[in-house]
Amino acid sequence: MDGDITGALNFFSHTIDGSPPWMDGNPKLGWLSSNFAQTPVRITIHDLRGKENIIDLETNGFEILKYDGDIHDEFNDNSETQQHYYEEITSVLKKRLGASRVIIYNHITRYRGPPRPADQCDLSHRNPVFYPHVDYDPPAAHFKVKQMLGEEVATRVMQKRCQIINVWRPLGPNPIMNTPLTICDYRSLDLDNDLHVSEIRNSLVTIALYIISHNSQDAQKWYYLSNMRSNEMFVFKIFDSKSDVAQFGAHTAFINESVLSTNIQQCSIEVRCLVLYD
């Protein structure tokens, strides 16, 4: 059934030991351990179907665009198809944002029907994440830019506007029904009370992201697009150095309780992009 629905989102509640939040990460198994508890909160998730134009990237932190390209099925890593898809998304973002340079630095395919066994997951093939979050906090975003460009170039480009953008869309012939993506209107977040920095610990590098708590039943506004197909895509911010616009789109997968359990294959692809301006 289309339209606004009620769903449970797993919000940050509190840390168990009283110290700042942290989690240990594993790309195959998900987060193996953390020092915090989550609380499922039932909220209204508003359907943007037929109202796609009421949101935009600068105001809300995300928007919906049409995908007019020809990549509609899963592709192999480091293939010609991957290169072609990266070129398509680069062109879309340059045109839409007026950016001078777009660097796509990774992609992830997520399996949104039956979950994929852990031994079939890796850095670019994963199951959905079921808690509201933002992929980087600002120091982590700065670290990512320096990691990609080197200290000298990063320092220079960050004197101008710099963004990290996620472009998310379904892949394959089936719409996303079981576990859609929902994104929060940036304006509806209480930035002082809803955002919590969580350290991510792994063997390579320690960075941090934002996890989200829910402190008022009617304040946060969450949106999804019902029966989203491969010719539609969410574009949402992870980071923006410009201070007077929406900074990010907090997001999560959720279980659509209005859909009967199905074993139909459903998957999505997301690409993370560094966007630079002259």
VOPAGU-2260 file (C-alpha; in pm, 1 decimal, decimal comma):
REM VOPAGU-2260
SITE   aa  ch    i         X         Y         Z
SITE  MET   A    0       0,0       0,0       0,0
SITE  ASP   A    1     131,7     342,8     -94,4
SITE  GLY   A    2     106,5     655,3     114,6
SITE  ASP   A    3     222,1     756,6     461,1
SITE  ILE   A    4     299,0     457,6     680,8
SITE  THR   A    5     399,4     385,7    1038,2
SITE  GLY   A    6     733,6     218,7    1093,8
SITE  ALA   A    7     976,4     148,4    1375,3
SITE  LEU   A    8    1318,1     317,0    1359,3
SITE  ASN   A    9    1597,1     209,8    1594,1
SITE  PHE   A   10    1711,4     532,8    1758,6
SITE  PHE   A   11    2010,3     580,9    1987,7
SITE  SER   A   12    1903,6     567,8    2351,6
SITE  HIS   A   13    2204,1     578,6    2586,7
SITE  THR   A   14    2549,6     437,8    2642,1
SITE  ILE   A   15    2569,0     139,8    2872,4
SITE  ASP   A   16    2892,2     242,7    3044,2
SITE  GLY   A   17    2842,9     619,9    3053,1
SITE  SER   A   18    3130,7     688,5    2813,8
SITE  PRO   A   19    3091,5     842,3    2464,6
SITE  PRO   A   20    2932,5     610,8    2203,8
SITE  TRP   A   21    3148,2     375,2    2000,6
SITE  MET   A   22    3095,6      76,1    1774,5
SITE  ASP   A   23    3319,3    -189,4    1626,2
SITE  GLY   A   24    3268,1    -225,9    1254,7
SITE  ASN   A   25    3278,9    -523,1    1023,3
SITE  PRO   A   26    3160,8    -483,5     662,8
SITE  LYS   A   27    3051,2    -847,2     640,0
SITE  LEU   A   28    2861,2    -891,2     964,8
SITE  GLY   A   29    2748,5    -537,9    1041,6
SITE  TRP   A   30    2836,3    -374,1    1372,4
SITE  LEU   A   31    2963,4    -652,4    1595,2
SITE  SER   A   32    2951,4    -461,4    1921,0
SITE  SER   A   33    2888,2    -119,8    2068,6
SITE  ASN   A   34    2852,8      43,6    2406,6
SITE  PHE   A   35    2507,0     188,2    2347,7
SITE  ALA   A   36    2145,3      79,2    2347,6
SITE  GLN   A   37    1888,1     152,3    2080,2
SITE  THR   A   38    1514,9     204,6    2123,1
SITE  PRO   A   39    1264,5     126,3    1845,8
SITE  VAL   A   40    1027,9     420,9    1808,4
SITE  ARG   A   41     716,2     401,9    1593,7
SITE  ILE   A   42     683,9     712,5    1379,1
SITE  THR   A   43     498,8     829,4    1070,7
SITE  ILE   A   44     708,5     800,4     755,4
SITE  HIS   A   45     571,0    1032,4     488,3
SITE  ASP   A   46     542,0     918,2     127,6
SITE  LEU   A   47     684,7    1156,7    -133,1
SITE  ARG   A   48     516,8     978,8    -423,5
SITE  GLY   A   49     344,4    1250,9    -626,9
SITE  LYS   A   50     510,3    1518,1    -410,0
SITE  GLU   A   51     869,8    1468,6    -516,9
SITE  ASN   A   52     927,0    1840,5    -574,1
SITE  ILE   A   53     845,9    1956,6    -220,2
SITE  ILE   A   54    1199,2    1876,2    -102,0
SITE  ASP   A   55    1539,4    1991,8    -222,8
SITE  LEU   A   56    1901,5    1932,4    -136,2
SITE  GLU   A   57    1984,9    2276,7       1,2
SITE  THR   A   58    1676,9    2311,3     222,0
SITE  ASN   A   59    1605,7    1956,6     337,7
SITE  GLY   A   60    1938,1    1780,6     282,7
SITE  PHE   A   61    1804,4    1550,3      12,5
SITE  GLU   A   62    1602,1    1540,1    -306,7
SITE  ILE   A   63    1470,4    1301,8    -571,8
SITE  LEU   A   64    1598,6    1297,6    -928,4
SITE  LYS   A   65    1512,3    1087,6   -1230,8
SITE  TYR   A   66    1774,1     845,3   -1356,7
SITE  ASP   A   67    1787,5     847,5   -1736,6
SITE  GLY   A   68    2092,6     624,3   -1776,5
SITE  ASP   A   69    2112,5     265,6   -1892,4
SITE  ILE   A   70    2257,9      82,0   -1589,4
SITE  HIS   A   71    1967,8    -101,3   -1428,3
SITE  ASP   A   72    2129,3    -426,0   -1313,7
SITE  GLU   A   73    2403,4    -521,7   -1071,0
SITE  PHE   A   74    2754,8    -500,9   -1212,5
SITE  ASN   A   75    3096,5    -637,1   -1123,6
SITE  ASP   A   76    3345,3    -423,0    -934,4
SITE  ASN   A   77    3612,4    -252,0   -1147,6
SITE  SER   A   78    3423,5    -335,5   -1466,8
SITE  GLU   A   79    3356,0    -119,1   -1770,9
SITE  THR   A   80    2995,1    -101,1   -1653,9
SITE  GLN   A   81    3105,9      40,2   -1319,5
SITE  GLN   A   82    3316,3     302,1   -1495,6
SITE  HIS   A   83    3023,6     392,8   -1719,0
SITE  TYR   A   84    2792,2     426,0   -1418,9
SITE  TYR   A   85    3040,2     647,0   -1235,0
SITE  GLU   A   86    3060,5     869,7   -1543,4
SITE  GLU   A   87    2680,0     892,2   -1558,5
SITE  ILE   A   88    2647,1     996,5   -1194,5
SITE  THR   A   89    2935,5    1242,1   -1225,8
SITE  SER   A   90    2759,0    1408,6   -1517,7
SITE  VAL   A   91    2426,7    1423,3   -1330,1
SITE  LEU   A   92    2581,2    1587,8   -1023,9
SITE  LYS   A   93    2787,2    1837,2   -1221,2
SITE  LYS   A   94    2478,5    1945,7   -1412,4
SITE  ARG   A   95    2245,9    1955,7   -1111,7
SITE  LEU   A   96    2485,8    2118,8    -864,6
SITE  GLY   A   97    2704,7    2329,0   -1091,4
SITE  ALA   A   98    3010,1    2155,4    -949,0
SITE  SER   A   99    3350,2    2182,4   -1112,4
SITE  ARG   A  100    3467,8    1836,3   -1011,9
SITE  VAL   A  101    3303,7    1515,4    -886,4
SITE  ILE   A  102    3509,9    1223,4    -757,3
SITE  ILE   A  103    3322,1     900,0    -686,3
SITE  TYR   A  104    3524,2     706,0    -434,0
SITE  ASN   A  105    3312,9     397,6    -363,0
SITE  HIS   A  106    2984,9     221,4    -419,4
SITE  ILE   A  107    2782,5     -30,3    -219,4
SITE  THR   A  108    2516,5    -268,8    -341,7
SITE  ARG   A  109    2268,4    -359,7     -67,7
SITE  TYR   A  110    2033,0    -658,0     -69,0
SITE  ARG   A  111    1692,4    -542,2      47,6
SITE  GLY   A  112    1487,0    -857,9      -3,7
SITE  PRO   A  113    1610,3   -1171,3     171,2
SITE  PRO   A  114    1932,3   -1079,6     358,5
SITE  ARG   A  115    2254,6   -1204,5     206,2
SITE  PRO   A  116    2464,1   -1446,8     417,5
SITE  ALA   A  117    2770,5   -1290,7     579,7
SITE  ASP   A  118    3012,2   -1500,8     375,6
SITE  GLN   A  119    2865,6   -1343,4      60,3
SITE  CYS   A  120    2912,7    -985,0     183,3
SITE  ASP   A  121    3217,4    -762,6     146,7
SITE  LEU   A  122    3305,4    -393,5     131,5
SITE  SER   A  123    3082,8    -329,8    -171,0
SITE  HIS   A  124    2808,7    -591,4    -115,8
SITE  ARG   A  125    2612,9    -559,7     207,5
SITE  ASN   A  126    2275,7    -581,1     376,1
SITE  PRO   A  127    2088,3    -264,6     482,5
SITE  VAL   A  128    2167,1     -62,4     795,3
SITE  PHE   A  129    1873,2     -32,0    1034,3
SITE  TYR   A  130    1951,4     269,0    1252,2
SITE  PRO   A  131    1933,3     642,5    1172,4
SITE  HIS   A  132    2277,7     784,7    1106,4
SITE  VAL   A  133    2497,0    1020,6     905,0
SITE  ASP   A  134    2801,9     851,7     752,8
SITE  TYR   A  135    3059,9    1107,5     874,4
SITE  ASP   A  136    3077,6    1379,7    1132,2
SITE  PRO   A  137    3268,1    1691,3    1007,8
SITE  PRO   A  138    3615,6    1582,0    1130,5
SITE  ALA   A  139    3567,5    1245,3     959,9
SITE  ALA   A  140    3459,8    1421,6     639,6
SITE  HIS   A  141    3772,0    1639,2     649,8
SITE  PHE   A  142    3983,1    1329,1     708,8
SITE  LYS   A  143    3822,4    1161,3     406,7
SITE  VAL   A  144    3900,9    1456,9     180,5
SITE  LYS   A  145    4264,0    1459,4     296,7
SITE  GLN   A  146    4286,2    1082,4     253,0
SITE  MET   A  147    4165,6    1112,7    -106,4
SITE  LEU   A  148    4350,4    1424,2    -219,3
SITE  GLY   A  149    4649,7    1453,6       9,8
SITE  GLU   A  150    4705,3    1720,0     274,3
SITE  GLU   A  151    4817,1    2001,9      44,0
SITE  VAL   A  152    4544,6    1967,6    -220,0
SITE  ALA   A  153    4275,9    1904,3      42,2
SITE  THR   A  154    4370,1    2219,7     230,3
SITE  ARG   A  155    4339,2    2418,5     -91,2
SITE  VAL   A  156    4005,0    2276,5    -211,2
SITE  MET   A  157    3846,8    2303,9     133,8
SITE  GLN   A  158    3897,3    2679,4     124,6
SITE  LYS   A  159    3603,8    2672,3    -117,0
SITE  ARG   A  160    3280,6    2477,0     -97,9
SITE  CYS   A  161    3320,5    2104,0     -55,5
SITE  GLN   A  162    3048,1    1839,9     -25,5
SITE  ILE   A  163    3019,2    1465,7      18,3
SITE  ILE   A  164    2705,6    1340,2    -153,2
SITE  ASN   A  165    2536,6     999,0    -163,0
SITE  VAL   A  166    2340,2     900,2    -474,9
SITE  TRP   A  167    2109,5     608,8    -389,4
SITE  ARG   A  168    1875,7     417,5    -620,3
SITE  PRO   A  169    1719,7      75,2    -674,5
SITE  LEU   A  170    1876,6    -176,7    -909,6
SITE  GLY   A  171    1703,6    -450,8   -1103,5
SITE  PRO   A  172    1345,8    -495,2   -1226,6
SITE  ASN   A  173    1173,1    -496,3    -887,0
SITE  PRO   A  174    1078,4    -187,6    -682,8
SITE  ILE   A  175    1210,5    -144,9    -329,8
SITE  MET   A  176     924,7    -252,3    -104,7
SITE  ASN   A  177    1049,1    -461,1     189,4
SITE  THR   A  178    1319,0    -233,4     332,8
SITE  PRO   A  179    1298,9     116,1     181,2
SITE  LEU   A  180    1529,2     404,0     261,6
SITE  THR   A  181    1391,0     683,9     475,9
SITE  ILE   A  182    1559,7    1023,8     511,5
SITE  CYS   A  183    1499,0    1293,8     771,8
SITE  ASP   A  184    1427,2    1655,6     682,4
SITE  TYR   A  185    1734,1    1838,6     812,5
SITE  ARG   A  186    1519,7    2127,7     938,8
SITE  SER   A  187    1327,0    1897,2    1172,6
SITE  LEU   A  188    1631,5    1778,6    1367,8
SITE  ASP   A  189    1726,1    1926,4    1703,1
SITE  LEU   A  190    2098,0    1956,5    1632,1
SITE  ASP   A  191    2185,9    2003,1    1998,5
SITE  ASN   A  192    1996,7    1700,3    2129,3
SITE  ASP   A  193    1932,7    1456,0    1842,8
SITE  LEU   A  194    2290,5    1413,9    1715,5
SITE  HIS   A  195    2549,6    1198,0    1890,8
SITE  VAL   A  196    2904,3    1137,4    1770,0
SITE  SER   A  197    2990,2     767,8    1766,0
SITE  GLU   A  198    3345,4     650,5    1712,6
SITE  ILE   A  199    3387,8     368,2    1461,9
SITE  ARG   A  200    3667,6     133,8    1556,3
SITE  ASN   A  201    3828,9    -103,4    1309,8
SITE  SER   A  202    4170,7    -228,7    1215,9
SITE  LEU   A  203    4246,3      39,7     956,7
SITE  VAL   A  204    4142,4     377,2    1091,2
SITE  THR   A  205    3921,0     522,9    1362,4
SITE  ILE   A  206    3669,1     783,0    1247,8
SITE  ALA   A  207    3325,0     890,0    1365,6
SITE  LEU   A  208    2969,0     924,6    1244,3
SITE  TYR   A  209    2648,8    1074,2    1378,8
SITE  ILE   A  210    2386,0     848,2    1532,6
SITE  ILE   A  211    2041,0     990,2    1594,6
SITE  SER   A  212    1812,9     992,8    1898,0
SITE  HIS   A  213    1441,6    1074,3    1905,9
SITE  ASN   A  214    1340,6    1326,6    2168,8
SITE  SER   A  215     999,9    1453,4    2055,9
SITE  GLN   A  216     726,1    1249,9    1891,2
SITE  ASP   A  217     619,3    1516,1    1643,3
SITE  ALA   A  218     944,3    1700,7    1572,0
SITE  GLN   A  219    1142,8    1486,3    1328,4
SITE  LYS   A  220     998,5    1447,5     978,2
SITE  TRP   A  221    1096,6    1130,3     793,7
SITE  TYR   A  222    1025,4    1059,4     426,5
SITE  TYR   A  223    1042,3     771,7     181,0
SITE  LEU   A  224     935,0     707,5    -178,3
SITE  SER   A  225     690,8     420,2    -214,0
SITE  ASN   A  226     759,3     149,3    -473,1
SITE  MET   A  227    1081,1     319,8    -575,8
SITE  ARG   A  228    1221,2     189,0    -904,4
SITE  SER   A  229    1555,7     199,0   -1081,0
SITE  ASN   A  230    1468,2     513,3   -1280,3
SITE  GLU   A  231    1448,7     715,2    -957,0
SITE  MET   A  232    1722,8     817,0    -716,6
SITE  PHE   A  233    1770,1     988,1    -385,0
SITE  VAL   A  234    2050,4    1242,9    -371,8
SITE  PHE   A  235    2140,6    1333,2     -15,1
SITE  LYS   A  236    2419,4    1509,7     169,0
SITE  ILE   A  237    2668,7    1346,4     399,4
SITE  PHE   A  238    2866,1    1668,6     450,5
SITE  ASP   A  239    2860,9    2027,9     327,3
SITE  SER   A  240    3117,8    2291,4     417,4
SITE  LYS   A  241    2868,6    2570,5     340,7
SITE  SER   A  242    2720,8    2661,2     677,2
SITE  ASP   A  243    2391,0    2830,7     588,6
SITE  VAL   A  244    2227,3    2533,6     412,8
SITE  ALA   A  245    2118,6    2183,5     512,9
SITE  GLN   A  246    2431,9    1995,3     617,5
SITE  PHE   A  247    2323,6    1633,2     574,1
SITE  GLY   A  248    2041,2    1385,5     534,0
SITE  ALA   A  249    2020,0    1146,8     828,7
SITE  HIS   A  250    1892,6     816,4     693,6
SITE  THR   A  251    1818,8     451,3     762,1
SITE  ALA   A  252    1657,9     146,1     612,8
SITE  PHE   A  253    1332,3      39,1     775,8
SITE  ILE   A  254    1101,7    -260,5     754,9
SITE  ASN   A  255     786,1    -175,3     562,4
SITE  GLU   A  256     521,6    -350,9     770,2
SITE  SER   A  257     251,3    -285,4     510,3
SITE  VAL   A  258     419,7    -528,1     268,7
SITE  LEU   A  259     368,0    -900,1     308,9
SITE  SER   A  260     694,7   -1084,8     354,1
SITE  THR   A  261     835,4   -1172,8      14,2
SITE  ASN   A  262    1140,2   -1349,0    -120,0
SITE  ILE   A  263    1148,5   -1131,1    -430,8
SITE  GLN   A  264    1498,7   -1001,6    -502,2
SITE  GLN   A  265    1533,2    -631,0    -425,9
SITE  CYS   A  266    1858,2    -438,7    -419,9
SITE  SER   A  267    1991,7     -85,5    -424,8
SITE  ILE   A  268    2316,6      84,3    -515,1
SITE  GLU   A  269    2468,2     389,8    -352,8
SITE  VAL   A  270    2770,6     586,2    -464,3
SITE  ARG   A  271    2957,6     827,7    -240,8
SITE  CYS   A  272    3091,4    1133,7    -415,8
SITE  LEU   A  273    3330,1    1413,4    -327,6
SITE  VAL   A  274    3192,2    1728,8    -489,8
SITE  LEU   A  275    3418,8    2031,3    -541,0
SITE  TYR   A  276    3354,0    2385,7    -660,3
SITE  ASP   A  277    3574,3    2655,2    -815,3
